[in-house]
Amino acid sequence: MPEESISERKIKSVTEAAQVYLRERQYKDIRFDVVAILLKNGHAEILHIKDAFY
């Protein structure tokens, strides 16, 4: 499944980049969602994982 490709390294990288961005803009409430798209027989199957990490 596509969502299984989200490694600890990727999470760390996205989280660190987001921390810099958020510090500069003074945001406080955020969440990280993951959207996985799987194509099967010409149709898209979409999985939305809210609050996936952080």
RAFENCOR-V268239 format. One record per backbone hydrogen bond with DSSP energy under -0.5 kcal/mol. NH is the residue of the N-H (numbers start at 0). CO is the residue of the C=O. Records with the same first field share a line. If there is no record, write none. Layout:
NH: CO ; CO
This chain:
3: 0
4: 1
5: 2
6: 4
10: 6
11: 7
12: 8
13: 9
14: 10
15: 11
16: 12
17: 13
18: 14
19: 15
20: 16
21: 17
22: 18
23: 19
24: 20
25: 21
26: 21
29: 27
31: 52
32: 30
33: 48
35: 33 ; 46
37: 35 ; 44
39: 37 ; 42
42: 39
44: 37
45: 43
46: 35
48: 33 ; 46
49: 47
51: 31 ; 48
52: 31
